[in-house]
Amino acid sequence: MSEKRLDNSIFLMYMVSENYKKFHKLSSAQFLELDRKYAILNYIAECPDIFDNMSDSEMVEEIEQYVSAD
């Protein structure tokens, strides 16, 4: 993975997690608990292109669909 792609993945992991936490009024600890159960951050890292052009609400919706599919 190139350094630019890695940087983009890390940025998207941050953006998606912050949007999800804000939308659901979760603490960082609560989000990390969900991440342990559903590997949300791993999903974002594996598929960063999905999130590249999404709005904040679309990011949250994508994660909700991912979690509910489990």
Beta strands, then each sheet from edge to edge (+ up, - down):
end
